[in-house]
Each structure stands twice: as structure tokens, then as C-alpha cells.
């Protein structure tokens, strides 16, 4: 077959939408490690969340309006075969992000932004015809800002801004393959990292402080699989655990004044995905998938007021000579949540579109 749909083709569209799974956004497309020959790809995605809540009467009632801003993501990867057994790959993406901005009601002026860039260098060793192992380093650079209005501090506005900080983690994985039935099962571990941000805080007009804020990003484990189930038909899926319970933001000045954190996540996140791909002809393949994150309950953060999600995606791949175009669209139903002030966020959603271009050489 000149063009067989693989789970990797569908998983190139790895955007996590609507702040699901903490502040996860895009993961590395490690499936590139298993492409035949040398391979390079670019990927792009656009995500438009619609997340709003209703204030209780004690806060004046009314709607928060949409507090989750749209965003764009970019990724790139290249894999090069050094020998018949050794491949090297380089990945670039934006793994974590947040864009919260309230423009209505008592939360008006509450805003937060997290930007990140990741570069990962990974080597794969083909130990046998069926078994391979891979691993390498991941370098994550992040920065963040937050603004809290006086209505939420009961005093004066609060602001915090971090310097850019860079930390190094690692990736380890192993895979088992049976190419004759398009079977591949892989297990990938990504270590967590802890940013020690140089932070400038201010209760505007009252006090300021320059300090260091430690924020831990989660470790994760992902099990990915694919297998042929009939001629030209493939089933694929994944199970991913991320330790988001370690993530919280506690700048020194804010904690000293309030005795509390700015935001945090109380529970780890499990994400499940299942999909089906079908080859139409030598050039065209299509796929559909469902992604699910279970609700955990409890108090939601004002900066990520969602609890679980179910998303539905469709897409396809078209090959022209050595270039493969993969595109898709995904719609998410976002789980209801209630924050510590009794604001109820319900009936929310998000939509994402993505495109990747792969070149084999």
C-alpha cells in the first residue's frame, strides 16, 4: 500500500482544547519516530473555546461572558535515520498554555496568561524486528502573568509577572510492533519539571515584592496503540495519565497577604481516546475519534473553570508524491464546574481545527 493510514496520522492533531487536563495544550507527536525513512512535518491548530458562567445573586447575578480566549499552536518535527537500527528526532511545540480573561461582572479584570515552548531531542533504537526503545531530553521554557481585580482581593488590584524560565526533563519509551497487521503498542514516560520563576508581584499602590515562585509541571505516562482490524481499516487509541495534582501557583506576596494560592489543580487527569481510520484509496484516508476526560468534582479554579470533557473529531490524510496533508476538526463538550464563590459554569464547548504537512525523504 502506498498510503496506509496510521494512528500517527490522526494523532498529529494533538491539540487539547478548552483547558482540559490542567493547562495541557499540545503533546509531542512521538509517532514520527515510527515513520518509514526520513521524515519532517509541520503542524498548526486553532482553538476557539466558549466558557462562561452565571454569578450567584450574592455576587450580583448575570453572566461572566466568555472568559477563555482563542489561541493558535504550532509544532514541528524531523526524524533522521542514522543507521538501520538508530533514528534521531527533534520536536518543537507549545505544550502548556492558558489565556483567561474576564470582561463582565465582579470578575471583570481577572486575567492570566501562560506561554511555553518545548524542544525535545529523542533517539530510537530498534532492538529487534518487533521491539524498540527510545528516549531523550526535553527543554521547556515558560513565562506567566496574572491580574486580579480589587473585587476579588477585597482591597486593591494585584498583579504578578514572571521572568522567562527554562528547565530540562527527559523522555523514555518502548514499543512493540507487528507490521503485518499494522499493530503497534507504545508506552511513553515524560518527566515533570519545576520552574523557579523570578517573580515581580504588586498589590497596586500598597506593596511590591520580587521573589522566586516554584511551579511544578506534571509528569505523565501515555499508552498508545493501533492495530488493523480489517482490510484498509485501523483502530487506534490511547490512555494518558498526567499528575496535575502537583500544579499550583503560590507567589510569596499573594500567599502572605491572603494565606491562599492564586490557583491550582487538586486532581490528576486521565485522558482516553479511541478512533477508527479507513483507507479510501492509494492517496486518501479518513479517520474519526472520540476523546474523553472524566470529571473529578470539587471546587474549580476561576482560571480554568471546567471539569472533564468529551470531544469528537473527524479528519483525513491526502498524499501527493512524498507529501502528506492531514487535516481535521474537533468539537468538545466541556464539563460543568462551580468555583469557590458559587459561580456555575455550564453548557460550555470548544472547537478546534488542525493541519499537518509531512514530507518523507
C-alpha positions as CSV (number, residue, x, y, z in Angstrom):
1,X,0.0,0.0,0.0
2,X,1.4,3.4,-1.0
3,X,-0.5,5.2,1.7
4,X,-1.8,3.4,4.8
5,X,-3.5,5.4,7.5
6,X,-1.7,5.1,10.8
7,X,-2.7,6.2,14.2
8,X,0.2,8.6,13.9
9,X,-1.7,10.5,11.1
10,X,-4.7,11.1,13.3
11,X,-2.6,11.9,16.4
12,X,-0.7,14.6,14.6
13,X,-3.7,16.7,15.6
14,X,-2.9,16.6,19.3
15,X,-4.3,19.9,20.5
16,X,-6.0,19.7,23.9
17,X,-8.9,22.1,23.8
18,X,-10.8,24.2,26.4
19,X,-8.1,24.0,29.1
20,X,-8.9,20.3,29.6
21,X,-6.2,18.4,31.6
22,X,-4.9,21.4,33.5
23,X,-3.1,23.7,31.1
24,X,-2.1,20.9,28.6
25,X,-2.2,22.1,25.0
26,X,-0.1,20.1,22.5
27,X,1.9,17.0,23.0
28,X,5.0,15.8,21.0
29,X,4.0,13.6,18.1
30,X,6.3,10.7,19.0
31,X,4.6,8.7,16.2
32,X,7.0,10.4,13.9
33,X,9.7,8.1,15.3
34,X,7.9,5.2,13.5
35,X,7.6,6.8,10.1
36,X,9.4,4.9,7.3
37,X,12.7,6.5,6.2
38,X,13.5,10.2,7.0
39,X,10.5,12.4,7.8
40,X,9.8,16.0,8.5
41,X,6.4,17.6,9.4
42,X,4.8,20.9,10.4
43,X,1.5,21.2,12.3
44,X,-0.8,24.1,13.0
45,X,-4.0,24.3,15.1
46,X,-6.6,27.0,16.0
47,X,-8.8,26.5,19.1
48,X,-11.9,28.6,20.0
49,X,-13.3,27.8,23.5
50,X,-16.6,29.2,24.7
51,X,-16.5,29.0,28.5
52,X,-18.9,31.2,30.6
53,X,-20.7,31.0,33.9
54,X,-23.5,32.6,35.9
55,X,-22.8,34.6,39.0
56,X,-25.0,33.8,42.1
57,X,-27.3,36.6,43.4
58,X,-24.9,37.5,46.2
59,X,-22.3,38.5,43.5
60,X,-24.9,40.5,41.5
61,X,-26.1,37.8,39.1
62,X,-25.6,37.8,35.4
63,X,-23.1,36.1,33.1
64,X,-19.3,36.2,33.2
65,X,-19.4,36.1,29.4
66,X,-16.7,34.0,27.6
67,X,-13.6,34.0,29.7
68,X,-11.4,31.7,27.6
69,X,-9.6,33.3,24.7
70,X,-8.9,31.6,21.4
71,X,-5.3,30.6,20.6
72,X,-3.1,29.2,17.9
73,X,-0.5,26.4,18.2
74,X,2.5,25.4,16.1
75,X,4.6,22.3,16.1
76,X,7.5,20.8,14.0
77,X,9.3,17.6,14.0
78,X,12.1,15.9,12.0
79,X,13.3,12.3,12.1
80,X,16.5,11.1,10.5
81,X,17.8,7.5,10.2
82,X,21.4,7.3,11.3
83,X,21.6,3.5,10.8
84,X,19.2,0.7,10.2
85,X,18.7,0.5,13.9
86,X,19.1,4.1,15.2
87,X,16.9,7.1,14.4
88,X,17.2,10.6,15.8
89,X,14.3,13.1,16.1
90,X,13.8,16.7,17.1
91,X,10.5,18.1,18.2
92,X,9.3,21.7,18.8
93,X,5.9,22.6,20.2
94,X,3.9,24.6,22.8
95,X,3.0,22.0,25.4
96,X,1.3,24.2,28.0
97,X,-0.8,27.4,27.9
98,X,-3.5,29.5,29.4
99,X,-5.4,32.6,28.2
100,X,-8.1,33.5,30.7
101,X,-9.7,37.0,30.6
102,X,-13.0,38.0,32.4
103,X,-14.7,41.1,30.9
104,X,-18.1,41.1,32.7
105,X,-19.4,41.2,36.3
106,X,-17.4,41.2,39.6
107,X,-14.6,39.0,38.0
108,X,-14.0,41.7,35.3
109,X,-10.3,42.4,35.1
110,X,-9.3,38.9,36.2
111,X,-6.8,37.6,33.6
112,X,-4.0,35.1,33.4
113,X,-1.6,34.0,30.6
114,X,0.9,31.2,30.4
115,X,3.1,30.7,27.4
116,X,5.5,27.9,26.8
117,X,7.9,26.4,24.2
118,X,9.3,22.9,24.3
119,X,12.2,21.4,22.3
120,X,12.8,17.6,22.6
121,X,15.6,15.6,21.2
122,X,14.9,11.8,21.1
123,X,16.7,8.8,19.9
124,X,15.1,5.4,19.0
125,X,16.9,2.1,18.9
126,X,15.4,-0.9,17.1
127,X,16.4,-3.7,19.4
128,X,14.7,-6.4,17.4
129,X,12.3,-6.6,14.5
130,X,9.4,-6.1,16.9
131,X,10.8,-4.2,19.9
132,X,12.2,-0.7,20.0
133,X,13.2,1.7,22.8
134,X,13.5,5.5,22.8
135,X,14.5,8.3,25.0
136,X,16.0,11.8,25.2
137,X,15.8,15.2,26.8
138,X,13.0,17.8,26.7
139,X,13.7,21.5,27.4
140,X,10.7,23.6,28.5
141,X,10.7,27.4,28.6
142,X,7.7,29.2,30.2
143,X,6.5,32.6,31.4
144,X,3.3,33.7,33.1
145,X,1.3,36.8,34.1
146,X,-1.8,37.3,36.3
147,X,-4.1,40.2,37.1
148,X,-6.6,40.0,39.9
149,X,-9.1,42.9,40.4
150,X,-9.8,44.6,43.8
151,X,-13.2,43.0,43.9
152,X,-11.5,39.6,44.4
153,X,-8.7,40.7,46.8
154,X,-11.2,42.8,48.9
155,X,-8.6,45.6,48.9
156,X,-6.6,46.7,45.8
157,X,-5.7,45.2,42.5
158,X,-3.0,42.5,42.4
159,X,-0.5,41.8,39.6
160,X,2.3,39.3,39.1
161,X,4.7,38.7,36.2
162,X,7.4,36.1,35.9
163,X,10.7,36.2,34.0
164,X,11.1,33.5,31.4
165,X,12.4,30.3,33.0
166,X,13.9,27.2,31.3
167,X,14.1,23.7,32.7
168,X,15.2,20.3,31.5
169,X,13.3,17.0,31.7
170,X,13.5,13.7,29.9
171,X,11.5,11.2,27.9
172,X,11.6,7.4,28.0
173,X,9.6,4.9,26.0
174,X,9.3,1.5,24.4
175,X,7.2,0.0,21.6
176,X,6.2,-3.4,20.2
177,X,5.2,-3.7,16.6
178,X,3.8,-6.3,14.2
179,X,3.8,-4.5,10.8
180,X,2.0,-7.3,9.0
181,X,-1.2,-6.4,10.9
182,X,-0.3,-2.7,11.5
183,X,0.0,-3.4,15.2
184,X,2.0,-1.0,17.4
185,X,1.8,-0.5,21.2
186,X,4.0,2.1,22.8
187,X,4.5,3.3,26.3
188,X,5.9,6.8,26.9
189,X,7.0,8.5,30.1
190,X,7.7,12.2,30.3
191,X,9.3,13.5,33.5
192,X,7.9,16.6,35.3
193,X,9.9,19.8,35.7
194,X,9.8,22.5,38.3
195,X,10.1,26.2,37.1
196,X,11.7,28.5,39.6
197,X,10.3,31.8,38.3
198,X,11.8,35.1,39.2
199,X,8.5,36.9,40.0
200,X,7.5,40.6,40.4
201,X,4.3,41.0,42.5
202,X,2.4,44.1,43.5
203,X,-0.7,45.0,45.4
204,X,-1.0,48.1,43.4
205,X,-0.2,51.3,45.3
206,X,0.3,49.3,48.6
207,X,3.3,46.8,48.4
208,X,5.6,45.1,46.0
209,X,7.9,42.1,46.2
210,X,10.5,40.4,44.0
211,X,10.7,36.7,44.8
212,X,11.0,33.2,43.4
213,X,7.9,31.2,42.7
214,X,8.3,27.4,42.2
215,X,5.6,25.9,39.9
216,X,5.8,22.2,39.1
217,X,4.7,20.9,35.8
218,X,3.4,17.3,35.8
219,X,5.0,14.0,34.9
220,X,2.9,11.9,32.5
221,X,2.6,8.3,31.2
222,X,0.9,7.6,27.9
223,X,-0.1,4.2,26.4
224,X,-0.8,4.4,22.6
225,X,-1.9,1.6,20.4
226,X,-3.0,0.9,16.9
227,X,-4.0,-2.3,15.0
228,X,-5.5,-3.4,11.8
229,X,-8.9,-4.9,12.2
230,X,-9.9,-5.5,8.5
231,X,-8.5,-4.7,5.1
232,X,-7.7,-1.0,4.9
233,X,-9.2,-0.4,8.4
234,X,-7.3,0.6,11.6
235,X,-8.4,1.0,15.2
236,X,-6.2,3.3,17.3
237,X,-6.4,4.9,20.8
238,X,-4.5,6.0,23.9
239,X,-4.7,6.3,27.7
240,X,-2.8,9.1,29.3
241,X,-2.2,10.0,32.9
242,X,-0.8,13.4,33.9
243,X,0.0,14.3,37.5
244,X,-1.8,17.7,37.6
245,X,-2.4,17.5,41.3
246,X,1.2,18.8,41.8
247,X,0.4,22.1,39.9
248,X,-0.3,25.2,41.9
249,X,0.6,28.9,41.8
250,X,1.6,30.4,45.2
251,X,3.6,33.7,44.8
252,X,5.0,34.8,48.1
253,X,3.4,38.2,48.4
254,X,-0.1,36.9,47.5
255,X,0.2,34.0,49.9
256,X,1.4,36.1,52.7
257,X,-1.5,38.6,52.3
258,X,-4.3,36.1,51.7
259,X,-3.0,32.8,53.2
260,X,-4.0,31.1,49.9
261,X,-2.7,30.2,46.4
262,X,-3.7,32.1,43.3
263,X,-4.8,28.9,41.5
264,X,-4.2,25.2,41.5
265,X,-5.5,21.8,40.5
266,X,-6.5,19.2,43.1
267,X,-6.7,16.0,40.9
268,X,-4.6,14.1,38.4
269,X,-6.1,13.8,34.9
270,X,-6.8,10.7,32.9
271,X,-7.4,11.1,29.2
272,X,-8.9,8.3,27.0
273,X,-9.0,8.3,23.2
274,X,-10.4,5.8,20.7
275,X,-10.6,6.1,16.9
276,X,-11.0,4.4,13.6
277,X,-9.2,5.0,10.4
278,X,-10.1,3.9,6.9
279,X,-8.0,3.9,3.6
280,X,-10.2,5.0,0.7
281,X,-7.6,4.6,-2.0
282,X,-3.8,4.9,-2.5
283,X,-3.9,8.7,-1.8
284,X,-6.8,9.3,0.6
285,X,-7.5,8.1,4.2
286,X,-10.1,9.3,6.7
287,X,-10.5,8.9,10.5
288,X,-12.8,9.6,13.4
289,X,-12.1,9.7,17.1
290,X,-13.6,10.3,20.5
291,X,-11.6,11.7,23.4
292,X,-12.8,11.6,27.0
293,X,-11.7,13.1,30.3
294,X,-13.6,12.2,33.4
295,X,-14.9,14.9,35.7
296,X,-13.3,14.9,39.2
297,X,-15.8,17.1,41.1
298,X,-14.7,19.5,43.7
299,X,-14.0,23.3,43.5
300,X,-13.0,24.6,40.1
301,X,-10.3,27.2,39.6
302,X,-11.6,30.6,38.3
303,X,-8.8,30.5,35.7
304,X,-9.8,27.0,34.4
305,X,-13.4,26.5,35.3
306,X,-14.1,23.2,33.6
307,X,-14.4,19.7,34.8
308,X,-13.8,16.9,32.3
309,X,-14.8,16.9,28.6
310,X,-15.9,14.7,25.7
311,X,-14.7,15.7,22.2
312,X,-15.5,14.3,18.8
313,X,-13.0,14.7,15.9
314,X,-13.0,13.8,12.2
315,X,-10.4,14.3,9.5
316,X,-8.3,12.8,6.8
317,X,-5.0,12.5,5.1
318,X,-4.2,13.0,1.4
319,X,-0.8,12.1,-0.1
320,X,0.8,13.8,-3.2
321,X,4.1,12.1,-4.1
322,X,6.1,12.2,-0.9
323,X,4.0,14.9,0.9
324,X,1.1,14.0,3.2
325,X,-1.5,16.6,4.2
326,X,-3.6,15.7,7.3
327,X,-6.4,17.9,8.5
328,X,-9.2,17.6,11.0
329,X,-11.9,19.4,13.1
330,X,-12.8,18.6,16.7
331,X,-15.8,19.7,18.8
332,X,-15.7,19.4,22.6
333,X,-18.5,19.3,25.1
334,X,-16.9,20.8,28.3
335,X,-17.9,19.5,31.7
336,X,-19.8,21.8,34.1
337,X,-18.0,23.2,37.1
338,X,-18.5,25.5,40.1
339,X,-15.8,27.7,41.6
340,X,-15.3,28.7,45.2
341,X,-17.6,31.7,45.0
342,X,-20.5,29.7,43.7
343,X,-20.2,30.8,40.1
344,X,-21.7,28.0,38.0
345,X,-20.1,27.2,34.6
346,X,-22.3,25.1,32.4
347,X,-23.2,24.3,28.8
348,X,-19.8,25.2,27.5
349,X,-17.9,24.0,24.4
350,X,-14.9,24.4,22.2
351,X,-14.0,23.8,18.6
352,X,-10.5,23.2,17.1
353,X,-9.2,22.8,13.6
354,X,-5.8,21.4,12.7
355,X,-3.5,20.9,9.8
356,X,-0.2,19.0,9.4
357,X,2.1,18.6,6.5
358,X,4.5,15.7,6.4
359,X,7.4,15.1,4.0
360,X,9.2,11.8,3.6
361,X,12.7,11.9,2.1
